[in-house]
């Protein structure tokens, strides 16, 4: 009896696999491959839906800010060179020969994180995009680590305004820079760890 059930199950599996449409299987593979890539390419029209003209700095800060490209240009501007966007897979998606922006820690210093004394350092910072993508940083990364000198809000890439939302956030010293590369930057929020 067990042999008959086993043979029937094997037979059914064989028939099913022979009936599967190869074109359907090919489409399934392509969709899966796209999900594993660093980012799905968007048309200019789709990208335009996510563009923000200002970023909001809010949360556990004394001075909430709304920043535009023009207001960013009033901060000390930094230029970075040869910045590579590297996916989690290790694939290089883009190289900026030069880019201009402002250090995130300079923005946060202007907003003034609500600290109760110099030992109050348990904060985390969330950079959010209008497509709901998020990247996080700790207070220690930004203010007590070389990472703080490598996290930028960019407004210009290769001599041109940013294409994917007027401002993006990047962390230059991450090994794989893609996961904390925030297109369509919408807000930077400061939270206290509780």
Backbone as ProteinMPNN parsed JSONL, in Angstrom:
{"seq_chain_A": "XXXXXXXXXXXXXXXXXXXXXXXXXXXXXXXXXXXXXXXXXXXXXXXXXXXXXXXXXXXXXXXXXXXXXXXXXXXXXXXXXXXXXXXXXXXXXXXXXXXXXXXXXXXXXXXXXXXXXXXXXXXXXXXXXXXXXXXXXXXXXXXXXXXXXXXXXXXXXXXXXXXXXXXXXXXXXXXXXXXXXXXXXXXXXXXXXX", "coords_chain_A": {"N_chain_A": [[0.812, -1.191, 0.0], [1.919, 1.274, 0.854], [3.894, 1.528, -1.076], [2.347, 1.898, -3.387], [1.104, 4.399, -2.897], [3.358, 6.027, -2.79], [4.359, 5.676, -5.428], [2.211, 6.759, -6.878], [2.284, 9.417, -5.969], [4.798, 10.208, -6.929], [4.34, 9.904, -9.662], [2.308, 11.843, -10.052], [3.759, 14.172, -9.465], [5.634, 14.099, -11.544], [3.965, 14.429, -13.79], [2.915, 16.972, -13.234], [5.245, 18.555, -13.358], [5.88, 18.297, -16.032], [3.802, 19.607, -17.222], [4.092, 22.231, -16.594], [4.403, 25.528, -17.713], [7.115, 26.647, -19.543], [7.646, 29.357, -20.039], [6.288, 30.697, -18.018], [7.718, 29.817, -15.801], [10.17, 31.013, -16.391], [9.509, 33.76, -16.157], [8.967, 33.887, -13.428], [11.504, 33.431, -12.34], [12.844, 35.709, -13.249], [11.513, 37.729, -11.817], [12.22, 37.043, -9.191], [15.006, 37.391, -9.357], [15.111, 40.159, -9.709], [14.213, 41.071, -7.234], [16.359, 40.392, -5.635], [18.295, 42.126, -6.422], [20.065, 45.28, -5.942], [18.475, 47.613, -6.175], [15.332, 48.294, -7.637], [14.983, 49.399, -10.926], [13.502, 52.538, -11.599], [11.134, 54.379, -13.517], [11.436, 57.763, -14.727], [9.068, 59.106, -14.26], [7.851, 57.547, -12.235], [9.759, 57.871, -10.211], [9.53, 60.597, -9.747], [7.233, 60.796, -8.231], [8.037, 60.411, -5.644], [9.658, 62.515, -4.93], [10.95, 64.957, -2.735], [10.903, 68.299, -1.602], [11.9, 69.317, 0.627], [13.441, 68.464, 3.737], [12.533, 67.202, 6.887], [13.605, 67.801, 10.136], [13.287, 66.282, 13.13], [11.871, 65.206, 16.319], [13.539, 64.176, 19.261], [14.707, 66.822, 19.728], [15.818, 70.237, 20.177], [15.388, 72.316, 18.381], [13.325, 72.11, 15.859], [13.71, 71.544, 12.355], [13.223, 72.522, 8.931], [14.556, 71.694, 5.998], [15.821, 72.803, 2.891], [17.367, 72.481, -0.355], [18.595, 74.96, -0.785], [18.796, 75.952, 1.878], [20.484, 74.034, 2.952], [22.834, 74.685, 1.68], [23.802, 76.739, 3.185], [25.106, 75.68, 5.291], [28.35, 74.367, 6.344], [29.811, 73.241, 3.463], [30.655, 70.12, 2.121], [32.818, 68.264, -0.018], [32.869, 65.216, -1.651], [34.688, 62.524, -3.161], [34.824, 60.011, -5.741], [32.814, 58.123, -4.828], [31.255, 55.097, -4.234], [28.28, 53.308, -4.832], [27.459, 50.465, -3.373], [25.868, 47.408, -3.462], [24.211, 45.081, -1.18], [24.752, 42.644, -2.253], [27.247, 43.008, -3.258], [27.593, 44.127, -5.697], [28.51, 46.937, -7.657], [26.571, 49.693, -8.084], [26.59, 52.349, -8.859], [28.778, 55.126, -9.434], [29.916, 58.034, -7.998], [31.783, 60.572, -9.178], [32.278, 63.039, -8.049], [30.67, 64.682, -5.331], [28.443, 66.86, -3.555], [27.604, 68.026, -0.321], [26.275, 68.07, 3.051], [27.434, 67.414, 6.324], [25.714, 65.068, 8.316], [25.916, 65.218, 11.08], [26.469, 67.925, 11.476], [24.029, 69.077, 10.832], [22.439, 67.951, 12.847], [23.666, 69.065, 15.076], [22.919, 71.717, 14.799], [20.165, 71.457, 15.138], [20.102, 70.587, 17.754], [20.205, 68.074, 19.822], [18.19, 66.854, 22.457], [19.765, 66.556, 25.183], [20.414, 65.449, 28.482], [22.79, 66.482, 30.084], [26.292, 65.549, 29.647], [26.59, 62.792, 29.69], [24.347, 61.706, 28.659], [23.646, 59.911, 26.134], [22.196, 58.074, 24.729], [20.792, 57.766, 22.032], [19.112, 57.297, 18.901], [19.142, 57.716, 15.39], [16.981, 58.151, 12.691], [16.819, 58.03, 9.297], [14.504, 58.743, 6.908], [12.823, 57.877, 3.891], [10.565, 58.995, 1.287], [9.43, 56.776, 0.157], [9.166, 55.052, 2.206], [11.513, 53.756, 2.934], [14.139, 53.194, 5.261], [17.002, 54.202, 7.172], [19.322, 53.705, 9.793], [21.183, 55.227, 12.499], [23.417, 55.431, 15.269], [23.828, 57.593, 18.154], [26.461, 57.461, 19.058], [27.843, 56.536, 16.789], [27.726, 58.778, 15.12], [28.768, 60.923, 16.627], [30.967, 60.062, 18.073], [32.824, 58.608, 16.638], [34.564, 57.689, 13.63], [32.646, 57.45, 11.636], [30.867, 59.57, 11.824], [32.076, 61.616, 10.403], [31.577, 60.897, 7.875], [28.956, 60.663, 7.058], [26.566, 61.975, 5.053], [24.252, 64.464, 3.876], [23.42, 64.731, 0.744], [23.254, 67.055, -2.016], [24.066, 67.381, -4.543], [25.361, 65.629, -7.321], [28.062, 64.628, -9.249], [28.344, 67.211, -10.383], [25.723, 67.958, -10.898], [22.245, 68.573, -9.963], [20.65, 66.391, -7.545], [19.082, 63.494, -8.791], [17.158, 61.574, -7.864], [15.022, 62.641, -5.936], [15.466, 65.643, -4.25], [17.448, 65.612, -2.275], [19.711, 63.313, -0.819], [20.707, 60.756, 1.513], [23.795, 59.491, 2.568], [26.251, 57.071, 3.644], [29.496, 57.188, 3.688], [31.609, 55.546, 4.608], [30.666, 52.96, 5.016], [30.987, 49.473, 4.358], [29.381, 48.137, 2.486], [27.663, 50.267, 0.793], [25.085, 50.654, -0.148], [22.797, 49.776, 1.55], [22.476, 51.893, 3.454], [21.925, 54.083, 1.923], [19.947, 56.573, 1.187], [17.555, 57.419, -0.913], [15.269, 59.995, -2.023], [14.994, 61.477, 0.365], [13.168, 62.296, 3.21], [12.77, 62.787, 5.956], [14.567, 63.285, 9.043], [14.829, 61.792, 12.01], [15.134, 61.98, 15.523], [15.477, 59.813, 18.198], [15.124, 58.812, 21.605], [16.65, 56.145, 23.287], [14.832, 53.872, 25.124]], "CA_chain_A": [[0.0, 0.0, 0.0], [2.808, 2.426, 0.913], [4.571, 1.648, -2.372], [1.393, 2.432, -4.356], [0.96, 5.829, -2.609], [4.626, 6.632, -3.192], [4.406, 5.67, -6.891], [1.201, 7.718, -7.341], [2.795, 10.765, -5.679], [5.878, 10.437, -7.88], [3.707, 10.04, -10.972], [1.643, 13.15, -10.07], [4.818, 15.178, -9.527], [6.189, 14.05, -12.896], [2.99, 15.029, -14.712], [2.867, 18.398, -12.935], [6.443, 19.223, -13.864], [5.837, 18.299, -17.5], [2.756, 20.527, -17.655], [4.431, 23.612, -16.264], [4.761, 26.354, -18.857], [8.476, 27.164, -19.352], [7.655, 30.822, -20.039], [5.879, 31.104, -16.679], [8.867, 29.573, -14.922], [11.176, 32.038, -16.701], [9.064, 35.019, -15.563], [9.137, 33.772, -11.983], [12.928, 33.597, -12.057], [13.21, 37.112, -13.454], [10.994, 38.509, -10.697], [13.053, 36.757, -8.04], [16.3, 38.033, -9.572], [14.94, 41.59, -9.51], [14.118, 41.308, -5.796], [17.668, 40.236, -5.018], [19.204, 43.196, -6.836], [20.189, 46.391, -5.004], [17.27, 48.418, -6.275], [14.609, 48.126, -8.889], [15.022, 50.644, -11.68], [12.231, 53.222, -11.733], [11.061, 55.377, -14.581], [11.504, 59.131, -14.207], [7.727, 59.435, -13.78], [7.668, 56.893, -10.94], [10.659, 58.506, -9.263], [9.006, 61.94, -9.454], [6.192, 60.667, -7.209], [8.666, 60.363, -4.331], [10.548, 63.67, -4.729], [10.659, 65.914, -1.667], [11.63, 69.557, -1.774], [12.456, 69.661, 1.934], [13.518, 67.382, 4.72], [12.141, 67.646, 8.213], [14.429, 67.3, 11.233], [12.334, 66.317, 14.244], [12.051, 64.211, 17.371], [14.125, 64.626, 20.521], [15.598, 67.947, 19.422], [15.342, 71.526, 20.674], [15.009, 73.194, 17.281], [12.913, 71.401, 14.64], [14.141, 72.23, 11.133], [12.792, 72.077, 7.613], [15.692, 72.082, 5.169], [15.767, 72.687, 1.437], [18.715, 72.525, -0.926], [19.146, 76.293, -0.523], [19.191, 76.09, 3.28], [21.658, 73.176, 3.16], [24.013, 75.378, 1.156], [24.267, 77.689, 4.2], [25.961, 74.914, 6.201], [29.656, 74.078, 5.725], [29.633, 72.268, 2.376], [31.738, 69.152, 1.952], [32.889, 67.596, -1.317], [33.437, 63.867, -1.597], [35.071, 62.043, -4.492], [34.874, 58.567, -6.008], [31.917, 57.407, -3.928], [30.6, 53.973, -4.907], [27.083, 52.708, -4.244], [27.68, 49.022, -3.438], [24.735, 46.65, -2.919], [24.489, 44.0, -0.241], [25.299, 41.544, -3.056], [28.617, 43.345, -3.633], [27.569, 44.768, -7.014], [28.583, 48.396, -7.682], [25.445, 50.199, -8.869], [26.826, 53.701, -9.348], [29.961, 55.798, -8.897], [29.924, 59.495, -8.071], [33.143, 61.103, -9.249], [32.284, 64.03, -6.98], [29.341, 65.0, -4.801], [28.468, 67.92, -2.544], [26.574, 67.902, 0.693], [26.485, 68.556, 4.403], [27.51, 66.336, 7.298], [24.51, 64.888, 9.119], [26.149, 65.684, 12.448], [26.342, 69.389, 11.477], [22.586, 69.35, 10.858], [21.947, 67.594, 14.183], [24.185, 70.047, 16.033], [22.075, 72.913, 14.687], [18.857, 71.115, 15.713], [20.392, 70.387, 19.173], [19.587, 66.908, 20.457], [17.83, 67.114, 23.859], [20.583, 65.733, 26.077], [20.47, 65.869, 29.883], [24.173, 66.308, 30.502], [27.18, 64.951, 28.652], [26.504, 61.328, 29.713], [23.08, 61.321, 28.029], [24.046, 59.645, 24.743], [21.442, 56.931, 24.203], [19.87, 58.209, 20.997], [19.306, 56.759, 17.561], [18.689, 58.634, 14.347], [16.354, 57.429, 11.587], [16.661, 58.787, 8.047], [13.389, 58.12, 6.199], [12.529, 58.31, 2.522], [9.131, 59.056, 1.007], [8.944, 55.434, -0.207], [9.198, 54.342, 3.489], [12.812, 53.154, 3.229], [14.742, 53.819, 6.436], [18.366, 53.847, 7.575], [19.504, 54.153, 11.175], [22.505, 55.518, 13.041], [23.401, 55.692, 16.712], [24.5, 58.823, 18.555], [27.897, 57.189, 19.143], [28.393, 56.472, 15.426], [27.827, 60.106, 14.521], [29.48, 61.91, 17.425], [32.121, 59.506, 18.779], [33.305, 57.568, 15.74], [34.854, 58.259, 12.305], [31.443, 57.45, 10.783], [30.283, 60.915, 11.852], [32.715, 62.447, 9.366], [31.319, 60.235, 6.59], [27.515, 60.589, 6.782], [26.239, 63.227, 4.374], [23.032, 64.729, 3.126], [23.922, 65.264, -0.53], [22.326, 67.786, -2.877], [24.642, 67.45, -5.885], [26.198, 64.498, -7.735], [28.74, 64.818, -10.533], [28.101, 68.562, -10.886], [24.303, 68.16, -11.226], [21.333, 68.321, -8.842], [20.273, 64.995, -7.312], [17.952, 63.055, -9.62], [16.133, 60.835, -7.115], [14.633, 63.435, -4.768], [16.484, 66.69, -4.253], [18.493, 65.345, -1.29], [19.847, 61.906, -0.426], [21.619, 60.536, 2.631], [24.742, 58.394, 2.322], [27.312, 56.835, 4.626], [30.628, 56.895, 2.813], [32.556, 54.533, 5.071], [30.107, 51.609, 5.099], [31.59, 48.552, 3.39], [28.352, 48.067, 1.447], [27.043, 51.581, 0.987], [23.69, 50.655, -0.587], [21.766, 49.695, 2.579], [22.205, 53.165, 4.135], [21.865, 55.096, 0.868], [18.521, 56.896, 1.239], [16.997, 58.306, -1.945], [13.997, 60.663, -1.69], [15.058, 61.768, 1.793], [11.989, 63.035, 3.657], [12.912, 63.252, 7.333], [15.596, 62.76, 9.928], [14.181, 61.813, 13.312], [15.992, 61.605, 16.634], [14.725, 59.127, 19.252], [15.877, 58.393, 22.794], [16.498, 54.738, 23.611], [14.147, 53.757, 26.433]], "C_chain_A": [[0.864, 1.267, 0.0], [3.513, 2.641, -0.414], [3.643, 2.268, -3.399], [1.211, 3.94, -4.159], [2.21, 6.577, -3.07], [4.708, 6.748, -4.71], [3.404, 6.672, -7.441], [1.683, 9.153, -7.128], [3.906, 11.14, -6.647], [5.337, 10.691, -9.28], [3.039, 11.415, -11.096], [2.666, 14.279, -10.191], [5.423, 15.262, -10.921], [5.246, 14.713, -13.893], [2.93, 16.534, -14.503], [4.068, 19.127, -13.518], [6.466, 19.276, -15.382], [4.828, 19.315, -18.015], [3.106, 21.988, -17.403], [4.922, 24.343, -17.505], [6.16, 26.931, -18.642], [8.536, 28.679, -19.322], [7.249, 31.356, -18.672], [7.036, 30.926, -15.712], [9.939, 30.632, -15.14], [10.797, 33.374, -16.069], [9.265, 35.004, -14.055], [10.591, 33.996, -11.599], [13.33, 35.057, -12.218], [12.721, 37.977, -12.309], [11.856, 38.276, -9.462], [14.42, 37.425, -8.183], [16.211, 39.522, -9.295], [14.886, 41.921, -8.023], [15.481, 41.226, -5.127], [18.635, 41.345, -5.418], [19.136, 44.34, -5.835], [18.949, 47.269, -5.012], [16.629, 48.174, -7.627], [14.647, 49.435, -9.645], [13.616, 51.231, -11.813], [12.287, 54.158, -12.926], [11.144, 56.753, -13.93], [10.154, 59.555, -13.636], [7.474, 58.827, -12.411], [8.533, 57.544, -9.87], [10.126, 59.867, -8.824], [7.93, 61.905, -8.373], [6.771, 60.752, -5.803], [9.5, 61.597, -3.995], [10.037, 64.564, -3.602], [11.48, 67.161, -1.922], [12.204, 70.054, -0.453], [12.524, 68.418, 2.793], [13.221, 67.985, 6.091], [13.045, 66.989, 9.252], [13.564, 67.427, 12.479], [12.658, 65.242, 15.271], [12.6, 64.842, 18.629], [15.185, 65.703, 20.258], [14.983, 69.239, 19.955], [14.802, 72.413, 19.566], [14.624, 72.378, 16.049], [13.284, 72.236, 13.405], [13.413, 71.668, 9.922], [13.844, 72.61, 6.652], [15.403, 71.84, 3.694], [17.205, 72.652, 0.932], [19.353, 73.886, -0.63], [19.58, 76.455, 0.932], [20.372, 75.179, 3.624], [22.938, 73.885, 2.725], [24.548, 76.439, 2.114], [25.12, 77.008, 5.268], [27.358, 74.806, 5.574], [29.492, 72.946, 4.696], [30.881, 71.405, 2.249], [31.659, 68.568, 0.543], [33.508, 66.224, -1.111], [33.715, 63.407, -3.013], [35.051, 60.519, -4.538], [34.066, 57.741, -5.008], [31.167, 56.339, -4.708], [29.375, 53.528, -4.121], [27.225, 51.203, -4.464], [26.535, 48.314, -2.723], [25.191, 45.627, -1.891], [25.108, 42.807, -0.964], [26.758, 41.773, -3.429], [28.713, 44.031, -4.985], [27.653, 46.292, -6.855], [27.513, 48.909, -8.628], [25.734, 51.55, -9.498], [28.108, 54.226, -8.728], [29.774, 57.299, -9.08], [31.375, 59.934, -8.104], [33.328, 62.215, -8.221], [30.845, 64.314, -6.577], [29.502, 66.071, -3.733], [27.312, 67.725, -1.589], [27.028, 68.446, 2.025], [26.567, 67.35, 5.33], [26.214, 66.269, 8.106], [24.731, 65.418, 10.532], [26.104, 67.209, 12.544], [24.871, 69.802, 11.547], [22.037, 69.082, 12.262], [22.466, 68.542, 15.259], [23.377, 71.34, 15.978], [20.702, 72.659, 15.309], [18.942, 70.895, 17.224], [19.578, 69.231, 19.772], [19.371, 67.218, 21.936], [18.571, 66.153, 24.779], [20.56, 66.323, 27.482], [21.871, 65.601, 30.404], [24.985, 65.539, 29.473], [27.141, 63.427, 28.649], [25.226, 60.809, 29.059], [23.322, 61.139, 26.525], [23.237, 58.538, 24.088], [20.351, 57.374, 23.233], [20.148, 57.425, 19.72], [18.61, 57.677, 16.571], [18.175, 57.8, 13.184], [16.206, 58.387, 10.41], [15.608, 58.055, 7.227], [13.204, 58.735, 4.822], [11.017, 58.315, 2.312], [8.577, 57.734, 0.501], [8.997, 54.493, 1.001], [10.494, 53.577, 3.758], [13.429, 53.904, 4.402], [16.172, 53.328, 6.643], [18.576, 54.422, 8.969], [20.977, 54.34, 11.531], [22.358, 55.697, 14.543], [24.099, 57.028, 16.973], [26.012, 58.609, 18.528], [28.544, 57.106, 17.759], [28.66, 57.862, 14.876], [28.716, 61.065, 15.293], [30.712, 61.37, 18.151], [32.788, 58.41, 17.946], [33.625, 58.222, 14.394], [33.649, 58.267, 11.357], [30.818, 58.835, 10.714], [30.851, 61.861, 10.811], [32.454, 61.887, 7.971], [29.841, 60.046, 6.271], [27.068, 61.954, 6.277], [24.798, 63.259, 3.893], [23.519, 65.434, 1.864], [22.827, 66.024, -1.275], [22.85, 67.893, -4.308], [25.516, 66.227, -6.135], [26.751, 64.78, -9.115], [28.383, 66.15, -11.193], [26.655, 68.866, -11.218], [23.449, 67.958, -9.981], [20.995, 66.836, -8.749], [19.049, 64.647, -8.156], [16.824, 62.446, -8.798], [15.762, 61.55, -5.825], [15.712, 64.446, -4.514], [17.65, 66.469, -3.296], [18.522, 63.845, -0.992], [20.825, 61.815, 0.738], [22.504, 59.35, 2.293], [25.693, 58.261, 3.502], [28.516, 56.331, 3.843], [31.518, 55.761, 3.311], [31.937, 53.168, 5.352], [30.793, 50.736, 4.056], [30.661, 48.379, 2.194], [27.471, 49.283, 1.644], [25.566, 51.624, 0.61], [22.662, 50.631, 0.523], [21.488, 50.992, 3.344], [22.299, 54.327, 3.148], [20.387, 55.421, 0.689], [18.167, 57.915, 0.163], [15.707, 58.931, -1.421], [13.905, 60.967, -0.197], [13.917, 62.704, 2.192], [12.167, 63.588, 5.067], [14.104, 62.596, 8.011], [15.02, 62.923, 11.327], [15.133, 61.291, 14.384], [15.106, 61.006, 17.732], [15.66, 58.766, 20.396], [15.609, 56.903, 23.024], [15.894, 54.646, 25.005], [14.237, 52.356, 26.962]], "O_chain_A": [[0.595, 2.211, -0.743], [3.715, 3.778, -0.842], [4.085, 3.082, -4.209], [1.168, 4.687, -5.136], [2.111, 7.645, -3.674], [5.084, 7.798, -5.23], [3.721, 7.38, -8.397], [1.512, 10.005, -7.999], [3.95, 12.27, -7.133], [5.812, 11.576, -9.992], [3.181, 12.081, -12.121], [2.455, 15.233, -10.94], [5.695, 16.352, -11.424], [5.688, 15.478, -14.749], [2.898, 17.295, -15.47], [3.922, 20.198, -14.107], [7.019, 20.212, -15.958], [4.977, 19.829, -19.123], [2.465, 22.883, -17.955], [5.755, 23.831, -18.252], [6.38, 27.636, -17.658], [9.395, 29.242, -18.644], [7.799, 32.355, -18.21], [7.299, 31.804, -14.89], [10.551, 31.099, -14.18], [11.653, 34.055, -15.504], [9.688, 36.002, -13.473], [10.871, 34.689, -10.621], [14.083, 35.584, -11.399], [13.439, 38.875, -11.868], [12.187, 39.229, -8.757], [14.935, 37.975, -7.21], [17.128, 40.098, -8.71], [15.443, 42.93, -7.591], [15.727, 41.927, -4.146], [19.693, 41.486, -4.806], [18.254, 44.368, -4.977], [18.434, 47.626, -3.953], [17.3, 47.887, -8.619], [14.37, 50.486, -9.067], [12.659, 50.513, -12.103], [13.348, 54.662, -13.294], [10.945, 56.889, -12.723], [10.098, 60.28, -12.642], [6.948, 59.495, -11.521], [8.081, 57.745, -8.743], [10.258, 60.242, -7.659], [7.738, 62.895, -7.667], [6.066, 61.128, -4.867], [10.0, 61.708, -2.876], [8.85, 64.882, -3.528], [12.613, 67.088, -2.398], [12.9, 71.068, -0.406], [11.775, 67.459, 2.605], [13.607, 69.113, 6.399], [13.228, 65.772, 9.248], [13.153, 68.526, 12.85], [13.602, 64.469, 15.106], [12.171, 65.927, 19.022], [16.373, 65.521, 20.526], [13.772, 69.321, 20.158], [13.863, 73.178, 19.783], [15.496, 71.992, 15.271], [13.185, 73.463, 13.413], [13.037, 70.496, 9.892], [14.01, 73.821, 6.506], [14.826, 70.824, 3.306], [18.147, 72.779, 1.714], [20.526, 73.951, -0.263], [20.631, 77.04, 1.194], [21.177, 75.515, 4.493], [23.994, 73.705, 3.33], [25.628, 76.984, 1.888], [25.781, 77.68, 6.06], [27.529, 75.121, 4.396], [29.082, 71.837, 5.038], [32.008, 71.9, 2.267], [30.574, 68.4, -0.013], [34.551, 66.093, -0.469], [33.059, 63.846, -3.957], [35.233, 59.839, -3.528], [34.572, 56.785, -4.419], [30.524, 56.629, -5.717], [29.425, 53.389, -2.899], [27.125, 50.72, -5.592], [26.26, 48.569, -1.55], [26.38, 45.344, -1.748], [25.885, 42.052, -0.381], [27.438, 40.845, -3.867], [29.792, 44.47, -5.383], [26.955, 46.871, -6.023], [27.53, 48.608, -9.821], [25.189, 51.871, -10.554], [28.484, 53.822, -7.628], [29.506, 57.771, -10.185], [32.119, 59.692, -7.154], [34.384, 62.331, -7.599], [29.923, 64.199, -7.385], [30.548, 66.182, -3.093], [26.212, 67.325, -1.971], [28.016, 69.175, 2.125], [25.847, 66.37, 5.139], [25.684, 67.298, 8.527], [23.824, 66.008, 11.118], [25.738, 67.741, 13.592], [24.517, 70.758, 12.237], [21.27, 69.881, 12.8], [21.776, 68.794, 16.246], [23.175, 71.988, 17.005], [20.136, 73.551, 15.94], [17.926, 71.011, 17.909], [18.425, 69.399, 20.17], [20.251, 67.773, 22.594], [18.071, 65.078, 25.112], [20.671, 67.536, 27.659], [22.106, 64.605, 31.087], [24.433, 64.951, 28.544], [27.617, 62.814, 27.693], [25.048, 59.599, 28.923], [23.215, 62.088, 25.748], [23.573, 58.108, 22.985], [19.162, 57.364, 23.554], [21.261, 56.954, 19.488], [17.614, 58.325, 16.891], [18.836, 56.861, 12.741], [15.55, 59.424, 10.517], [15.787, 56.886, 6.885], [13.398, 59.933, 4.616], [10.278, 57.702, 3.082], [7.358, 57.579, 0.42], [8.887, 53.277, 0.844], [10.562, 52.818, 4.725], [13.258, 55.117, 4.522], [16.503, 52.185, 6.327], [18.068, 55.497, 9.288], [21.872, 53.715, 10.962], [21.291, 56.074, 15.029], [24.854, 57.527, 16.138], [26.757, 59.459, 18.04], [29.674, 57.559, 17.579], [29.688, 58.103, 14.244], [29.354, 61.931, 14.695], [31.433, 62.141, 18.784], [33.259, 57.409, 18.486], [33.004, 59.228, 14.051], [33.639, 59.015, 10.379], [30.3, 59.234, 9.671], [30.179, 62.802, 10.387], [33.043, 62.351, 6.995], [29.501, 59.345, 5.319], [27.176, 62.957, 6.981], [24.209, 62.233, 3.553], [23.968, 66.579, 1.908], [21.644, 65.695, -1.184], [22.171, 68.428, -5.184], [26.31, 65.833, -5.281], [26.012, 65.126, -10.036], [28.151, 66.215, -12.4], [26.368, 69.93, -11.768], [23.857, 67.264, -9.05], [21.047, 66.114, -9.744], [18.094, 65.421, -8.225], [15.656, 62.769, -9.014], [16.146, 61.114, -4.739], [16.878, 64.056, -4.575], [18.718, 67.057, -3.47], [17.479, 63.196, -0.924], [21.668, 62.693, 0.924], [22.029, 58.33, 1.794], [25.912, 59.209, 4.256], [28.545, 55.185, 3.393], [32.13, 55.072, 2.495], [32.621, 52.291, 5.881], [31.142, 51.219, 2.978], [31.088, 48.462, 1.043], [26.638, 49.323, 2.549], [24.861, 52.549, 1.013], [21.708, 51.407, 0.461], [20.376, 51.181, 3.838], [22.709, 55.429, 3.515], [19.649, 54.631, 0.1], [18.438, 59.108, 0.301], [15.122, 58.428, -0.462], [12.868, 60.742, 0.427], [13.725, 63.762, 1.592], [11.767, 64.717, 5.349], [14.574, 61.527, 7.62], [14.755, 64.037, 11.777], [15.84, 60.303, 14.186], [14.116, 61.61, 18.142], [16.833, 58.455, 20.186], [14.462, 56.459, 22.96], [16.385, 55.267, 25.948], [13.723, 52.07, 28.043]]}, "name": "protein", "num_of_chains": 1, "seq": "XXXXXXXXXXXXXXXXXXXXXXXXXXXXXXXXXXXXXXXXXXXXXXXXXXXXXXXXXXXXXXXXXXXXXXXXXXXXXXXXXXXXXXXXXXXXXXXXXXXXXXXXXXXXXXXXXXXXXXXXXXXXXXXXXXXXXXXXXXXXXXXXXXXXXXXXXXXXXXXXXXXXXXXXXXXXXXXXXXXXXXXXXXXXXXXXXX"}
